[in-house]
Amino acid sequence: MTALDVPPTKPRKPNSRKRSAEAWSWAFMRLSGLALVFLALVHFSITHIVNDVVDTDYDFVLDRWHNPAWRLFDWLLLVLALGHGVNGLRWIVDDYVRRPGPRKAVKGVLYSLTAVLVVVGTLTILAFPTRPR
């Protein structure tokens, strides 16, 4: 039997699930980054340019959050910023924490802290009182 008689083998595919997750992660970073530029610039403009920083107090937030669109805006800013940040930190952990055990532990702490911050921020935005106009 010669080398020409050996049937060709199929090339091995890389793990498509991991490749797909990384592709989604890459796309999320690009899209969330674009959205965050817009959201952060609007937030900065409203709280620092349109309104004086000295006037940003409880009543300012109370008046602003009377409109549900502003609550949604601030919630999107919160969730996208935390998601973008934790995804970037996940990449850093993958690069610098080589052993699987510590990597899993660091990521667990990272994801847990992010989940707590999202829950606390969401509850704050949803439960913040409004006054009738």
C-alpha positions as CSV (number, residue, x, y, z in Angstrom):
1,M,0.0,0.0,0.0
2,T,1.5,3.3,-1.0
3,A,0.8,6.8,0.2
4,L,-1.5,7.3,-2.8
5,D,-3.7,4.3,-1.7
6,V,-4.5,5.8,1.7
7,P,-7.9,7.4,1.8
8,P,-7.7,11.1,2.6
9,T,-8.8,12.0,6.1
10,K,-11.2,14.8,6.8
11,P,-9.5,17.9,8.3
12,R,-10.5,18.3,12.0
13,K,-12.8,21.2,12.7
14,P,-12.0,23.4,15.6
15,N,-14.7,23.4,18.3
16,S,-17.5,25.3,16.6
17,R,-19.2,26.2,19.8
18,K,-16.1,28.0,21.2
19,R,-15.5,29.7,17.8
20,S,-19.1,30.8,17.8
21,A,-19.0,32.2,21.3
22,E,-15.8,34.1,20.6
23,A,-17.3,35.5,17.4
24,W,-20.3,36.7,19.4
25,S,-18.0,38.1,22.0
26,W,-16.0,40.0,19.3
27,A,-19.2,41.4,17.7
28,F,-20.6,42.4,21.1
29,M,-17.5,44.4,21.9
30,R,-17.7,46.3,18.6
31,L,-21.4,47.0,18.9
32,S,-21.5,47.8,22.6
33,G,-18.4,50.1,22.1
34,L,-20.2,52.0,19.4
35,A,-23.4,52.3,21.5
36,L,-21.4,53.3,24.6
37,V,-19.7,56.2,22.7
38,F,-23.1,57.6,21.9
39,L,-24.7,56.9,25.3
40,A,-21.7,58.3,27.2
41,L,-21.5,61.4,25.1
42,V,-25.2,62.1,25.6
43,H,-24.9,61.4,29.3
44,F,-21.9,63.6,29.7
45,S,-23.5,66.4,27.7
46,I,-26.6,66.4,29.7
47,T,-25.1,66.2,33.2
48,H,-22.0,68.4,32.5
49,I,-22.7,70.8,29.7
50,V,-26.5,71.4,29.4
51,N,-27.0,71.3,33.1
52,D,-24.4,72.6,35.6
53,V,-22.8,69.9,37.7
54,V,-23.8,71.8,40.8
55,D,-27.5,71.3,39.9
56,T,-27.1,67.5,39.5
57,D,-28.8,66.3,42.7
58,Y,-31.6,64.1,43.9
59,D,-34.3,66.4,42.4
60,F,-32.5,66.5,39.0
61,V,-32.6,62.7,38.9
62,L,-36.2,62.6,40.2
63,D,-37.3,64.9,37.4
64,R,-35.3,63.1,34.8
65,W,-36.4,59.6,35.8
66,H,-40.0,60.7,35.7
67,N,-39.8,59.8,32.0
68,P,-39.3,56.1,31.4
69,A,-37.2,56.7,28.4
70,W,-34.4,58.2,30.6
71,R,-34.6,55.2,32.9
72,L,-34.2,53.0,29.8
73,F,-31.3,55.1,28.6
74,D,-29.5,54.9,32.0
75,W,-30.2,51.2,32.3
76,L,-28.7,50.6,28.8
77,L,-25.7,52.6,29.8
78,L,-25.3,50.5,32.9
79,V,-25.7,47.1,31.3
80,L,-23.7,47.8,28.2
81,A,-20.8,49.3,30.2
82,L,-20.7,46.4,32.6
83,G,-21.0,43.9,29.8
84,H,-18.3,45.5,27.7
85,G,-16.0,45.8,30.8
86,V,-16.5,42.2,31.9
87,N,-16.0,40.9,28.4
88,G,-12.7,42.8,28.1
89,L,-11.6,41.6,31.6
90,R,-12.5,38.0,30.5
91,W,-10.1,38.3,27.6
92,I,-7.4,39.6,29.9
93,V,-8.0,36.7,32.3
94,D,-7.7,34.3,29.5
95,D,-4.4,35.8,28.4
96,Y,-2.7,36.0,31.8
97,V,-4.2,33.3,34.0
98,R,-2.8,30.1,32.5
99,R,-3.9,27.4,34.9
100,P,-7.6,26.3,34.4
101,G,-8.4,26.2,38.2
102,P,-7.4,29.8,39.0
103,R,-8.8,31.0,35.7
104,K,-12.2,29.5,36.5
105,A,-12.1,31.0,40.0
106,V,-11.2,34.5,38.8
107,K,-13.9,34.4,36.1
108,G,-16.4,33.2,38.7
109,V,-15.6,36.2,40.9
110,L,-15.7,38.5,37.9
111,Y,-19.1,37.2,36.7
112,S,-20.6,37.2,40.2
113,L,-19.5,40.8,40.9
114,T,-20.9,41.9,37.5
115,A,-24.2,40.2,38.2
116,V,-24.5,41.8,41.6
117,L,-23.8,45.3,40.1
118,V,-26.3,44.7,37.3
119,V,-29.0,43.6,39.8
120,V,-28.3,46.5,42.2
121,G,-28.2,49.1,39.4
122,T,-31.4,47.7,37.8
123,L,-33.2,47.7,41.2
124,T,-32.1,51.3,41.8
125,I,-33.3,52.4,38.4
126,L,-36.6,50.5,38.7
127,A,-37.4,51.3,42.4
128,F,-36.4,55.0,42.3
129,P,-39.5,57.0,43.3
130,T,-41.1,59.4,41.0
131,R,-43.2,62.4,41.9
132,P,-46.4,63.2,39.9
133,R,-46.1,66.2,37.6
